[in-house]
Amino acid sequence: MKHYPPEFRAEAVALYRSRPGATIKSVAQDLGVSAHGATGLLVA
């Protein structure tokens, strides 16, 4: 599993929370990571 810096994780969470109705897939695309990678960022 790829490890992302805490700053990147914080950015991902902030982006997801700032968009009501956003999907993990859409946030992943904006961040340039896979949906699986974004799930790890947002759930962990």
PDB file of N, CA, C and O in Angstrom:
ATOM      1  N   MET A   1       0.840  -1.181   0.000  1.00  0.00           N
ATOM      2  CA  MET A   1       0.000   0.000   0.000  1.00  0.00           C
ATOM      3  C   MET A   1       0.888   1.248   0.000  1.00  0.00           C
ATOM      4  O   MET A   1       1.891   1.316   0.710  1.00  0.00           O
ATOM      5  N   LYS A   2       0.498   2.220  -0.805  1.00  0.00           N
ATOM      6  CA  LYS A   2       1.260   3.458  -0.886  1.00  0.00           C
ATOM      7  C   LYS A   2       0.959   4.323   0.335  1.00  0.00           C
ATOM      8  O   LYS A   2      -0.185   4.419   0.778  1.00  0.00           O
ATOM      9  N   HIS A   3       1.989   4.939   0.860  1.00  0.00           N
ATOM     10  CA  HIS A   3       1.813   5.821   2.017  1.00  0.00           C
ATOM     11  C   HIS A   3       1.871   7.275   1.541  1.00  0.00           C
ATOM     12  O   HIS A   3       2.793   7.680   0.833  1.00  0.00           O
ATOM     13  N   TYR A   4       0.885   8.028   1.941  1.00  0.00           N
ATOM     14  CA  TYR A   4       0.805   9.436   1.568  1.00  0.00           C
ATOM     15  C   TYR A   4       1.182  10.290   2.768  1.00  0.00           C
ATOM     16  O   TYR A   4       0.918   9.900   3.905  1.00  0.00           O
ATOM     17  N   PRO A   5       1.791  11.443   2.541  1.00  0.00           N
ATOM     18  CA  PRO A   5       2.146  12.322   3.658  1.00  0.00           C
ATOM     19  C   PRO A   5       0.879  12.832   4.356  1.00  0.00           C
ATOM     20  O   PRO A   5      -0.175  12.940   3.730  1.00  0.00           O
ATOM     21  N   PRO A   6       0.985  13.139   5.621  1.00  0.00           N
ATOM     22  CA  PRO A   6      -0.176  13.629   6.383  1.00  0.00           C
ATOM     23  C   PRO A   6      -0.834  14.855   5.747  1.00  0.00           C
ATOM     24  O   PRO A   6      -2.051  15.021   5.826  1.00  0.00           O
ATOM     25  N   GLU A   7      -0.032  15.707   5.120  1.00  0.00           N
ATOM     26  CA  GLU A   7      -0.581  16.908   4.492  1.00  0.00           C
ATOM     27  C   GLU A   7      -1.505  16.542   3.324  1.00  0.00           C
ATOM     28  O   GLU A   7      -2.555  17.155   3.127  1.00  0.00           O
ATOM     29  N   PHE A   8      -1.089  15.530   2.557  1.00  0.00           N
ATOM     30  CA  PHE A   8      -1.894  15.086   1.416  1.00  0.00           C
ATOM     31  C   PHE A   8      -3.196  14.464   1.907  1.00  0.00           C
ATOM     32  O   PHE A   8      -4.262  14.706   1.340  1.00  0.00           O
ATOM     33  N   ARG A   9      -3.104  13.665   2.960  1.00  0.00           N
ATOM     34  CA  ARG A   9      -4.291  13.048   3.547  1.00  0.00           C
ATOM     35  C   ARG A   9      -5.259  14.141   4.035  1.00  0.00           C
ATOM     36  O   ARG A   9      -6.465  14.048   3.808  1.00  0.00           O
ATOM     37  N   ALA A  10      -4.731  15.164   4.699  1.00  0.00           N
ATOM     38  CA  ALA A  10      -5.569  16.255   5.194  1.00  0.00           C
ATOM     39  C   ALA A  10      -6.245  16.987   4.040  1.00  0.00           C
ATOM     40  O   ALA A  10      -7.412  17.364   4.138  1.00  0.00           O
ATOM     41  N   GLU A  11      -5.511  17.188   2.945  1.00  0.00           N
ATOM     42  CA  GLU A  11      -6.079  17.836   1.763  1.00  0.00           C
ATOM     43  C   GLU A  11      -7.220  16.998   1.178  1.00  0.00           C
ATOM     44  O   GLU A  11      -8.258  17.535   0.789  1.00  0.00           O
ATOM     45  N   ALA A  12      -7.020  15.692   1.121  1.00  0.00           N
ATOM     46  CA  ALA A  12      -8.040  14.796   0.578  1.00  0.00           C
ATOM     47  C   ALA A  12      -9.306  14.833   1.423  1.00  0.00           C
ATOM     48  O   ALA A  12     -10.411  14.909   0.887  1.00  0.00           O
ATOM     49  N   VAL A  13      -9.150  14.781   2.732  1.00  0.00           N
ATOM     50  CA  VAL A  13     -10.302  14.811   3.636  1.00  0.00           C
ATOM     51  C   VAL A  13     -11.026  16.148   3.525  1.00  0.00           C
ATOM     52  O   VAL A  13     -12.255  16.184   3.471  1.00  0.00           O
ATOM     53  N   ALA A  14     -10.276  17.245   3.490  1.00  0.00           N
ATOM     54  CA  ALA A  14     -10.896  18.568   3.378  1.00  0.00           C
ATOM     55  C   ALA A  14     -11.657  18.701   2.062  1.00  0.00           C
ATOM     56  O   ALA A  14     -12.757  19.253   2.035  1.00  0.00           O
ATOM     57  N   LEU A  15     -11.084  18.205   0.982  1.00  0.00           N
ATOM     58  CA  LEU A  15     -11.740  18.266  -0.314  1.00  0.00           C
ATOM     59  C   LEU A  15     -13.045  17.468  -0.293  1.00  0.00           C
ATOM     60  O   LEU A  15     -14.078  17.941  -0.769  1.00  0.00           O
ATOM     61  N   TYR A  16     -12.991  16.275   0.254  1.00  0.00           N
ATOM     62  CA  TYR A  16     -14.180  15.418   0.327  1.00  0.00           C
ATOM     63  C   TYR A  16     -15.272  16.067   1.172  1.00  0.00           C
ATOM     64  O   TYR A  16     -16.441  16.063   0.787  1.00  0.00           O
ATOM     65  N   ARG A  17     -14.902  16.617   2.305  1.00  0.00           N
ATOM     66  CA  ARG A  17     -15.887  17.237   3.213  1.00  0.00           C
ATOM     67  C   ARG A  17     -16.461  18.532   2.650  1.00  0.00           C
ATOM     68  O   ARG A  17     -17.576  18.919   2.999  1.00  0.00           O
ATOM     69  N   SER A  18     -15.711  19.202   1.784  1.00  0.00           N
ATOM     70  CA  SER A  18     -16.174  20.487   1.247  1.00  0.00           C
ATOM     71  C   SER A  18     -17.176  20.323   0.109  1.00  0.00           C
ATOM     72  O   SER A  18     -17.768  21.301  -0.348  1.00  0.00           O
ATOM     73  N   ARG A  19     -17.363  19.102  -0.340  1.00  0.00           N
ATOM     74  CA  ARG A  19     -18.257  18.843  -1.473  1.00  0.00           C
ATOM     75  C   ARG A  19     -19.396  17.918  -1.070  1.00  0.00           C
ATOM     76  O   ARG A  19     -19.252  16.698  -1.141  1.00  0.00           O
ATOM     77  N   PRO A  20     -20.516  18.475  -0.650  1.00  0.00           N
ATOM     78  CA  PRO A  20     -21.649  17.615  -0.316  1.00  0.00           C
ATOM     79  C   PRO A  20     -22.036  16.754  -1.520  1.00  0.00           C
ATOM     80  O   PRO A  20     -22.182  17.257  -2.634  1.00  0.00           O
ATOM     81  N   GLY A  21     -22.195  15.478  -1.284  1.00  0.00           N
ATOM     82  CA  GLY A  21     -22.576  14.569  -2.349  1.00  0.00           C
ATOM     83  C   GLY A  21     -21.422  14.072  -3.199  1.00  0.00           C
ATOM     84  O   GLY A  21     -21.635  13.318  -4.149  1.00  0.00           O
ATOM     85  N   ALA A  22     -20.202  14.482  -2.875  1.00  0.00           N
ATOM     86  CA  ALA A  22     -19.047  14.031  -3.655  1.00  0.00           C
ATOM     87  C   ALA A  22     -18.843  12.535  -3.460  1.00  0.00           C
ATOM     88  O   ALA A  22     -19.130  11.984  -2.397  1.00  0.00           O
ATOM     89  N   THR A  23     -18.351  11.900  -4.490  1.00  0.00           N
ATOM     90  CA  THR A  23     -18.017  10.484  -4.385  1.00  0.00           C
ATOM     91  C   THR A  23     -16.512  10.346  -4.180  1.00  0.00           C
ATOM     92  O   THR A  23     -15.736  11.244  -4.507  1.00  0.00           O
ATOM     93  N   ILE A  24     -16.128   9.211  -3.635  1.00  0.00           N
ATOM     94  CA  ILE A  24     -14.699   8.949  -3.472  1.00  0.00           C
ATOM     95  C   ILE A  24     -14.022   8.932  -4.836  1.00  0.00           C
ATOM     96  O   ILE A  24     -12.891   9.393  -4.983  1.00  0.00           O
ATOM     97  N   LYS A  25     -14.720   8.398  -5.825  1.00  0.00           N
ATOM     98  CA  LYS A  25     -14.157   8.340  -7.176  1.00  0.00           C
ATOM     99  C   LYS A  25     -13.862   9.745  -7.714  1.00  0.00           C
ATOM    100  O   LYS A  25     -12.805   9.967  -8.306  1.00  0.00           O
ATOM    101  N   SER A  26     -14.780  10.690  -7.516  1.00  0.00           N
ATOM    102  CA  SER A  26     -14.564  12.043  -8.033  1.00  0.00           C
ATOM    103  C   SER A  26     -13.418  12.743  -7.305  1.00  0.00           C
ATOM    104  O   SER A  26     -12.637  13.464  -7.925  1.00  0.00           O
ATOM    105  N   VAL A  27     -13.317  12.535  -6.009  1.00  0.00           N
ATOM    106  CA  VAL A  27     -12.220  13.124  -5.245  1.00  0.00           C
ATOM    107  C   VAL A  27     -10.897  12.496  -5.689  1.00  0.00           C
ATOM    108  O   VAL A  27      -9.889  13.189  -5.828  1.00  0.00           O
ATOM    109  N   ALA A  28     -10.909  11.198  -5.905  1.00  0.00           N
ATOM    110  CA  ALA A  28      -9.698  10.502  -6.368  1.00  0.00           C
ATOM    111  C   ALA A  28      -9.218  11.078  -7.692  1.00  0.00           C
ATOM    112  O   ALA A  28      -8.024  11.320  -7.867  1.00  0.00           O
ATOM    113  N   GLN A  29     -10.136  11.299  -8.619  1.00  0.00           N
ATOM    114  CA  GLN A  29      -9.762  11.863  -9.914  1.00  0.00           C
ATOM    115  C   GLN A  29      -9.142  13.241  -9.749  1.00  0.00           C
ATOM    116  O   GLN A  29      -8.151  13.557 -10.407  1.00  0.00           O
ATOM    117  N   ASP A  30      -9.713  14.062  -8.880  1.00  0.00           N
ATOM    118  CA  ASP A  30      -9.179  15.407  -8.661  1.00  0.00           C
ATOM    119  C   ASP A  30      -7.782  15.376  -8.040  1.00  0.00           C
ATOM    120  O   ASP A  30      -6.956  16.252  -8.300  1.00  0.00           O
ATOM    121  N   LEU A  31      -7.529  14.358  -7.216  1.00  0.00           N
ATOM    122  CA  LEU A  31      -6.233  14.256  -6.549  1.00  0.00           C
ATOM    123  C   LEU A  31      -5.209  13.473  -7.364  1.00  0.00           C
ATOM    124  O   LEU A  31      -4.023  13.462  -7.034  1.00  0.00           O
ATOM    125  N   GLY A  32      -5.669  12.819  -8.430  1.00  0.00           N
ATOM    126  CA  GLY A  32      -4.765  12.053  -9.266  1.00  0.00           C
ATOM    127  C   GLY A  32      -4.357  10.722  -8.659  1.00  0.00           C
ATOM    128  O   GLY A  32      -3.256  10.230  -8.905  1.00  0.00           O
ATOM    129  N   VAL A  33      -5.253  10.137  -7.860  1.00  0.00           N
ATOM    130  CA  VAL A  33      -4.986   8.825  -7.275  1.00  0.00           C
ATOM    131  C   VAL A  33      -6.117   7.879  -7.664  1.00  0.00           C
ATOM    132  O   VAL A  33      -7.154   8.304  -8.172  1.00  0.00           O
ATOM    133  N   SER A  34      -5.901   6.600  -7.418  1.00  0.00           N
ATOM    134  CA  SER A  34      -6.957   5.628  -7.714  1.00  0.00           C
ATOM    135  C   SER A  34      -8.076   5.740  -6.684  1.00  0.00           C
ATOM    136  O   SER A  34      -7.873   6.273  -5.593  1.00  0.00           O
ATOM    137  N   ALA A  35      -9.247   5.240  -7.033  1.00  0.00           N
ATOM    138  CA  ALA A  35     -10.361   5.235  -6.080  1.00  0.00           C
ATOM    139  C   ALA A  35      -9.994   4.407  -4.857  1.00  0.00           C
ATOM    140  O   ALA A  35     -10.370   4.748  -3.735  1.00  0.00           O
ATOM    141  N   HIS A  36      -9.261   3.320  -5.073  1.00  0.00           N
ATOM    142  CA  HIS A  36      -8.825   2.494  -3.951  1.00  0.00           C
ATOM    143  C   HIS A  36      -7.879   3.291  -3.039  1.00  0.00           C
ATOM    144  O   HIS A  36      -7.987   3.221  -1.815  1.00  0.00           O
ATOM    145  N   GLY A  37      -6.971   4.033  -3.633  1.00  0.00           N
ATOM    146  CA  GLY A  37      -6.049   4.860  -2.860  1.00  0.00           C
ATOM    147  C   GLY A  37      -6.776   5.945  -2.094  1.00  0.00           C
ATOM    148  O   GLY A  37      -6.436   6.230  -0.946  1.00  0.00           O
ATOM    149  N   ALA A  38      -7.771   6.551  -2.717  1.00  0.00           N
ATOM    150  CA  ALA A  38      -8.538   7.596  -2.046  1.00  0.00           C
ATOM    151  C   ALA A  38      -9.339   7.021  -0.890  1.00  0.00           C
ATOM    152  O   ALA A  38      -9.496   7.676   0.141  1.00  0.00           O
ATOM    153  N   THR A  39      -9.844   5.812  -1.046  1.00  0.00           N
ATOM    154  CA  THR A  39     -10.573   5.176   0.046  1.00  0.00           C
ATOM    155  C   THR A  39      -9.655   5.036   1.255  1.00  0.00           C
ATOM    156  O   THR A  39     -10.060   5.310   2.385  1.00  0.00           O
ATOM    157  N   GLY A  40      -8.433   4.614   1.015  1.00  0.00           N
ATOM    158  CA  GLY A  40      -7.473   4.500   2.105  1.00  0.00           C
ATOM    159  C   GLY A  40      -7.180   5.834   2.781  1.00  0.00           C
ATOM    160  O   GLY A  40      -6.990   5.900   3.996  1.00  0.00           O
ATOM    161  N   LEU A  41      -7.145   6.888   1.985  1.00  0.00           N
ATOM    162  CA  LEU A  41      -6.912   8.220   2.542  1.00  0.00           C
ATOM    163  C   LEU A  41      -8.071   8.706   3.389  1.00  0.00           C
ATOM    164  O   LEU A  41      -7.870   9.317   4.439  1.00  0.00           O
ATOM    165  N   LEU A  42      -9.274   8.436   2.936  1.00  0.00           N
ATOM    166  CA  LEU A  42     -10.457   8.993   3.579  1.00  0.00           C
ATOM    167  C   LEU A  42     -10.992   8.151   4.727  1.00  0.00           C
ATOM    168  O   LEU A  42     -11.657   8.674   5.620  1.00  0.00           O
ATOM    169  N   VAL A  43     -10.713   6.876   4.713  1.00  0.00           N
ATOM    170  CA  VAL A  43     -11.283   5.985   5.731  1.00  0.00           C
ATOM    171  C   VAL A  43     -10.309   5.774   6.888  1.00  0.00           C
ATOM    172  O   VAL A  43     -10.728   5.657   8.039  1.00  0.00           O
ATOM    173  N   ALA A  44      -9.039   5.726   6.591  1.00  0.00           N
ATOM    174  CA  ALA A  44      -8.050   5.414   7.634  1.00  0.00           C
ATOM    175  C   ALA A  44      -7.948   6.486   8.684  1.00  0.00           C
ATOM    176  O   ALA A  44      -7.158   6.359   9.621  1.00  0.00           O
TER     177      ALA A  44
END
